[in-house]
Amino acid sequence: MDKYRIILLLINGYIFVMFIQKKNLITSFLLGIALVAGSSAHANTPIAPSSDKILERPSWLPELPKLNTRGYAPDSTVYIELRKRILEKKDKKAVEELYKLAKKNHLPSIVLMGYIYDNNVGVVKVNHETAAQFWAVGAKAGDPASIYNLGILYMNGRGVPRNMDTAEKLFLIASQKGMLVSNYALGQIYEQKIQYPSAISAYKKCISAKSLTSCKTRYGILNVTRVKLRPDEAKNIVNLLAMASREGDLEAAYTLARLAAEGIVLQQSYPTMVYYLEAMVKYPNSTPHYKNLALKMYNAYKPSAEDIKKGKDNYRIANAGGVSIAGSFRPINLTKTVLDAGNIFE
């Protein structure tokens, strides 16, 4: 333990204990996260040995940062230019200027500092411990992107010890602050715990997000496999899976093909099965895995030549004369951190 410094972090009434290597500590900038009041924390919150050592707050970091929230104020204007220089032009000199903004409690700058240390942006040497410390400061200030990013680090054991309980708590807080992708992360955690009602509830909160198609798919699959559905509910679930399939989620297309082949929820129909097998094979984001699954389904169910022709014709007609939106599908990557909350709300 001599190699580590214990930092206590209070977020939304929860205490988080971070073990950071002393040699990796950012200068006094990061000590501000240690101002916590243990008596206000949830009784079951601590997930690591606690400490009675409270790090001192540097004089320039207020206990409650006065965040820049008035649109394109001077600091925000400078930040936008620095962000462009760093991410697009790989300008290493811009990092020093960004750090100056971060020291002024400019929250987007703090988040971006963490991002460039966690990802191979090319302007600093990757250091996940340093990224975690920047995001700890952002999380202390209540920033949802910082909280979510810390959750990703704890989920993957990157820069901090792997701790799924801590990750779950952080994702829950980020979700409460409106960060929809956190609900997908929670759903995945609950599925691993075989807590299917909780997973369904989590996915339901993010099915409206345009860029989080996988929420629709997992919500639909769990309802089909874990819930006894009424006819009207079954119809809604099928429509949701069909929407996810159109948006390019190959797992949704495969699920619909299986349902049609087995006559579960859907009326048994080999042409419908073939329709979705065509999607699995022909979507621009198709993979060898799903192409192989399609072949296995053809071999297992042996649809007739007539059923195959009808299913392929239906797929061709439905997708004629337009650009498929499936090509824009992006799977949710729970190893990747984000730049800000705004790019994953929808």
C-alpha positions as CSV (number, residue, x, y, z in Angstrom):
1,M,0.0,0.0,0.0
2,D,3.0,2.3,0.3
3,K,3.0,2.8,-3.4
4,Y,-0.6,4.0,-3.5
5,R,-2.4,7.1,-2.3
6,I,-6.0,6.7,-1.2
7,I,-8.4,9.3,-2.6
8,L,-12.0,9.5,-1.4
9,L,-14.6,10.7,-3.9
10,L,-18.1,11.8,-3.0
11,I,-20.6,11.6,-5.9
12,N,-24.4,11.9,-5.3
13,G,-24.1,10.7,-1.7
14,Y,-21.9,7.8,-2.6
15,I,-18.3,7.5,-1.4
16,F,-15.8,6.0,-3.9
17,V,-12.3,5.0,-2.8
18,M,-9.6,5.3,-5.4
19,F,-6.2,3.7,-5.1
20,I,-3.8,5.8,-7.2
21,Q,0.0,5.2,-7.6
22,K,1.8,8.0,-6.0
23,K,4.2,8.4,-8.9
24,N,1.3,8.9,-11.3
25,L,-0.5,11.6,-9.3
26,I,-1.1,14.8,-11.1
27,T,0.2,17.8,-9.1
28,S,-2.0,19.5,-6.6
29,F,-4.7,19.8,-9.3
30,L,-6.2,16.4,-8.4
31,L,-6.2,16.7,-4.7
32,G,-9.5,18.6,-4.7
33,I,-11.5,15.4,-5.1
34,A,-10.7,14.4,-1.6
35,L,-13.2,16.7,0.2
36,V,-15.8,14.2,1.3
37,A,-18.1,13.9,4.3
38,G,-18.4,10.3,5.1
39,S,-21.4,10.7,7.3
40,S,-23.6,11.7,4.3
41,A,-22.7,8.6,2.3
42,H,-24.9,5.5,1.8
43,A,-24.3,3.0,4.5
44,N,-23.4,0.2,2.1
45,T,-21.3,2.3,-0.3
46,P,-17.6,1.6,0.6
47,I,-16.2,-1.0,-1.7
48,A,-12.5,-0.8,-0.6
49,P,-10.7,-0.2,2.6
50,S,-11.5,3.3,3.9
51,S,-9.0,5.8,5.3
52,D,-9.1,8.6,7.8
53,K,-6.5,10.5,5.8
54,I,-8.2,13.3,3.9
55,L,-6.1,15.0,1.2
56,E,-5.9,18.7,1.3
57,R,-7.7,20.8,-1.3
58,P,-5.5,23.2,-3.3
59,S,-6.5,26.9,-2.8
60,W,-7.3,27.4,-6.4
61,L,-9.9,24.6,-6.6
62,P,-13.2,25.5,-4.9
63,E,-15.1,22.9,-2.9
64,L,-18.0,23.5,-5.2
65,P,-16.5,24.5,-8.6
66,K,-18.1,27.5,-10.3
67,L,-18.7,25.8,-13.6
68,N,-18.9,27.6,-16.9
69,T,-22.6,27.0,-17.9
70,R,-23.5,30.1,-19.9
71,G,-23.0,28.9,-23.5
72,Y,-20.1,30.1,-25.5
73,A,-18.4,32.2,-22.8
74,P,-14.7,33.1,-23.4
75,D,-13.3,29.9,-21.9
76,S,-15.7,27.8,-23.9
77,T,-14.7,29.5,-27.1
78,V,-11.1,28.9,-26.4
79,Y,-11.9,25.3,-25.5
80,I,-13.6,24.6,-28.8
81,E,-10.5,25.8,-30.7
82,L,-8.2,23.8,-28.5
83,R,-10.3,20.7,-28.9
84,K,-10.0,21.0,-32.7
85,R,-6.3,21.6,-32.5
86,I,-5.8,18.5,-30.3
87,L,-8.2,16.0,-31.9
88,E,-7.8,17.0,-35.6
89,K,-4.4,18.6,-35.9
90,K,-2.7,16.6,-33.1
91,D,-1.2,19.8,-31.8
92,K,0.8,18.9,-28.7
93,K,1.3,22.6,-27.7
94,A,-2.5,22.9,-27.3
95,V,-2.4,20.5,-24.4
96,E,-0.6,23.0,-22.1
97,E,-3.3,25.6,-22.9
98,L,-6.0,23.1,-22.3
99,Y,-4.5,22.2,-18.9
100,K,-4.6,25.9,-18.0
101,L,-8.3,25.9,-18.7
102,A,-8.8,22.8,-16.6
103,K,-7.0,24.5,-13.7
104,K,-9.7,27.2,-14.0
105,N,-12.4,24.6,-13.3
106,H,-13.6,24.6,-16.9
107,L,-15.3,21.2,-16.8
108,P,-15.2,20.3,-20.6
109,S,-11.4,20.9,-20.4
110,I,-11.1,18.6,-17.5
111,V,-13.0,15.9,-19.3
112,L,-10.9,16.3,-22.5
113,M,-7.7,16.1,-20.5
114,G,-8.9,12.7,-19.2
115,Y,-9.8,11.6,-22.7
116,I,-6.5,12.3,-24.3
117,Y,-4.7,10.4,-21.6
118,D,-7.1,7.4,-21.9
119,N,-7.1,7.2,-25.7
120,N,-4.3,7.1,-28.1
121,V,-5.0,10.6,-29.5
122,G,-1.3,11.2,-30.2
123,V,-0.6,14.3,-28.2
124,V,0.4,12.8,-24.9
125,K,1.6,9.4,-23.7
126,V,-1.4,7.2,-22.8
127,N,-1.7,7.0,-19.0
128,H,-5.0,5.5,-17.8
129,E,-4.2,6.4,-14.1
130,T,-3.9,10.0,-15.0
131,A,-7.2,9.9,-17.0
132,A,-9.0,8.4,-14.0
133,Q,-7.8,11.2,-11.8
134,F,-9.0,13.9,-14.2
135,W,-12.4,12.3,-14.4
136,A,-12.5,11.9,-10.7
137,V,-12.4,15.7,-10.5
138,G,-15.1,16.0,-13.2
139,A,-17.2,13.4,-11.3
140,K,-16.9,15.3,-8.1
141,A,-18.4,18.3,-9.9
142,G,-21.3,16.1,-11.1
143,D,-20.3,15.8,-14.8
144,P,-22.2,12.8,-16.3
145,A,-19.5,12.1,-18.9
146,S,-16.8,12.0,-16.2
147,I,-18.9,9.7,-14.1
148,Y,-19.6,7.4,-17.1
149,N,-16.0,7.3,-18.1
150,L,-14.9,6.3,-14.5
151,G,-17.5,3.6,-14.7
152,I,-15.9,2.3,-17.9
153,L,-12.5,2.3,-16.3
154,Y,-13.7,0.4,-13.3
155,M,-15.6,-2.1,-15.5
156,N,-12.5,-2.8,-17.5
157,G,-9.8,-2.4,-14.8
158,R,-8.1,0.3,-16.7
159,G,-6.2,2.8,-14.7
160,V,-8.0,1.6,-11.6
161,P,-8.6,-1.8,-10.0
162,R,-11.4,-3.7,-11.8
163,N,-14.5,-3.4,-9.6
164,M,-17.9,-4.1,-11.1
165,D,-19.8,-2.9,-8.0
166,T,-18.2,0.5,-8.3
167,A,-18.8,0.6,-12.1
168,E,-22.5,-0.2,-11.5
169,K,-22.9,2.6,-8.9
170,L,-21.2,5.1,-11.3
171,F,-23.3,4.0,-14.2
172,L,-26.4,4.4,-12.1
173,I,-25.5,7.9,-11.1
174,A,-24.7,8.8,-14.8
175,S,-28.1,7.4,-15.8
176,Q,-29.8,9.5,-13.2
177,K,-28.1,12.5,-14.8
178,G,-29.6,11.6,-18.1
179,M,-26.8,9.8,-19.8
180,L,-28.7,7.1,-21.7
181,V,-25.8,4.9,-22.7
182,S,-25.3,4.2,-19.0
183,N,-28.5,2.3,-19.0
184,Y,-27.1,-0.1,-21.6
185,A,-24.0,-0.6,-19.4
186,L,-26.3,-1.3,-16.5
187,G,-28.4,-3.8,-18.5
188,Q,-25.2,-5.7,-19.5
189,I,-24.2,-5.9,-15.8
190,Y,-27.6,-7.1,-14.7
191,E,-27.6,-9.7,-17.4
192,Q,-24.3,-11.0,-16.2
193,K,-25.8,-11.2,-12.7
194,I,-28.9,-13.0,-14.1
195,Q,-31.1,-10.2,-12.8
196,Y,-33.3,-10.1,-15.9
197,P,-36.1,-7.8,-14.6
198,S,-33.5,-5.2,-13.7
199,A,-31.8,-5.6,-17.1
200,I,-35.2,-5.1,-18.9
201,S,-35.9,-2.0,-16.8
202,A,-32.4,-0.6,-17.7
203,Y,-32.7,-1.2,-21.4
204,K,-36.2,0.3,-21.5
205,K,-34.7,3.6,-20.4
206,C,-32.5,3.8,-23.5
207,I,-34.7,2.3,-26.3
208,S,-35.6,5.9,-27.4
209,A,-32.0,6.9,-28.2
210,K,-31.3,7.0,-31.9
211,S,-27.7,5.8,-31.7
212,L,-28.3,3.1,-29.0
213,T,-30.1,0.6,-31.2
214,S,-28.7,-2.3,-29.1
215,C,-30.9,-1.2,-26.3
216,K,-33.9,-2.1,-28.4
217,T,-32.5,-5.4,-29.3
218,R,-31.5,-6.5,-25.8
219,Y,-34.9,-5.2,-24.4
220,G,-36.7,-7.2,-27.1
221,I,-34.7,-10.4,-26.7
222,L,-35.1,-10.5,-22.9
223,N,-38.8,-9.9,-23.2
224,V,-39.2,-12.8,-25.7
225,T,-37.0,-15.2,-23.6
226,R,-37.8,-14.1,-20.1
227,V,-41.4,-12.7,-20.0
228,K,-44.8,-14.3,-20.8
229,L,-46.1,-11.7,-23.3
230,R,-49.7,-10.8,-24.1
231,P,-50.5,-10.6,-27.8
232,D,-50.4,-6.8,-27.8
233,E,-47.1,-6.8,-26.0
234,A,-45.6,-9.5,-28.3
235,K,-46.6,-7.3,-31.3
236,N,-44.8,-4.3,-29.8
237,I,-41.7,-6.3,-29.1
238,V,-41.6,-7.6,-32.7
239,N,-42.0,-4.1,-34.0
240,L,-39.1,-2.9,-31.8
241,L,-36.9,-5.8,-33.0
242,A,-37.8,-5.0,-36.6
243,M,-36.9,-1.4,-36.1
244,A,-33.5,-2.4,-34.6
245,S,-33.0,-4.7,-37.5
246,R,-33.7,-1.9,-40.0
247,E,-31.2,0.2,-38.1
248,G,-28.5,-2.4,-38.7
249,D,-28.4,-4.5,-35.6
250,L,-27.5,-8.0,-36.9
251,E,-28.4,-9.5,-33.5
252,A,-32.0,-8.2,-34.0
253,A,-32.1,-9.6,-37.5
254,Y,-30.9,-13.0,-36.3
255,T,-33.4,-13.0,-33.5
256,L,-36.3,-12.3,-35.9
257,A,-35.1,-15.0,-38.3
258,R,-35.1,-17.5,-35.4
259,L,-38.6,-16.4,-34.2
260,A,-40.0,-16.8,-37.7
261,A,-38.4,-20.2,-38.1
262,E,-39.7,-21.5,-34.8
263,G,-43.1,-19.8,-34.8
264,I,-42.3,-18.1,-31.5
265,V,-44.1,-14.7,-31.0
266,L,-44.2,-14.5,-34.8
267,Q,-46.3,-16.8,-37.0
268,Q,-44.0,-19.5,-38.4
269,S,-42.9,-18.4,-41.8
270,Y,-39.8,-19.6,-43.7
271,P,-40.1,-16.7,-46.2
272,T,-39.9,-14.3,-43.2
273,M,-36.9,-16.2,-41.9
274,V,-35.2,-15.9,-45.3
275,Y,-36.0,-12.2,-45.3
276,Y,-34.0,-11.6,-42.2
277,L,-31.2,-14.0,-43.2
278,E,-30.8,-11.8,-46.3
279,A,-30.4,-8.8,-44.0
280,M,-27.8,-10.7,-42.0
281,V,-25.8,-11.4,-45.1
282,K,-26.3,-8.2,-47.2
283,Y,-26.3,-5.4,-44.7
284,P,-23.1,-3.3,-45.2
285,N,-22.1,-4.0,-41.6
286,S,-22.4,-7.8,-42.0
287,T,-19.7,-9.9,-40.5
288,P,-18.4,-13.4,-41.2
289,H,-20.0,-14.5,-37.9
290,Y,-23.5,-13.6,-39.0
291,K,-23.0,-14.9,-42.5
292,N,-22.0,-18.2,-41.0
293,L,-25.1,-18.1,-38.8
294,A,-27.3,-17.5,-41.8
295,L,-25.7,-20.5,-43.6
296,K,-26.3,-22.7,-40.5
297,M,-29.9,-21.7,-40.4
298,Y,-30.5,-22.5,-44.0
299,N,-29.0,-26.0,-43.3
300,A,-31.0,-26.5,-40.1
301,Y,-34.4,-25.4,-41.3
302,K,-34.1,-26.4,-45.0
303,P,-36.6,-23.9,-46.5
304,S,-38.0,-24.8,-49.9
305,A,-36.8,-23.1,-53.1
306,E,-40.2,-21.3,-53.2
307,D,-39.8,-20.0,-49.7
308,I,-36.3,-18.9,-50.4
309,K,-37.3,-17.1,-53.6
310,K,-40.3,-15.4,-51.8
311,G,-38.1,-14.3,-48.9
312,K,-35.4,-12.9,-51.1
313,D,-37.9,-11.1,-53.3
314,N,-39.5,-9.5,-50.3
315,Y,-36.1,-8.3,-49.1
316,R,-35.1,-7.0,-52.5
317,I,-38.4,-5.1,-52.9
318,A,-38.3,-3.7,-49.3
319,N,-34.8,-2.4,-49.8
320,A,-35.0,-1.2,-53.4
321,G,-34.3,2.4,-54.5
322,G,-32.8,3.7,-51.3
323,V,-29.7,3.8,-49.2
324,S,-29.8,1.4,-46.2
325,I,-29.6,3.1,-42.8
326,A,-28.1,-0.1,-41.6
327,G,-24.7,1.1,-42.7
328,S,-24.7,3.8,-39.9
329,F,-25.2,1.2,-37.2
330,R,-22.5,1.3,-34.5
331,P,-22.4,-1.3,-31.7
332,I,-22.1,0.1,-28.2
333,N,-18.5,-0.4,-27.1
334,L,-18.2,-0.6,-23.3
335,T,-14.5,-0.3,-23.4
336,K,-14.5,3.1,-25.0
337,T,-14.7,6.4,-23.0
338,V,-16.3,9.5,-24.4
339,L,-15.5,13.1,-25.0
340,D,-18.7,14.6,-23.5
341,A,-22.2,13.7,-22.7
342,G,-23.7,15.4,-25.7
343,N,-22.4,12.9,-28.3
344,I,-24.3,9.9,-26.8
345,F,-27.6,11.3,-25.6
346,E,-29.3,10.3,-28.9
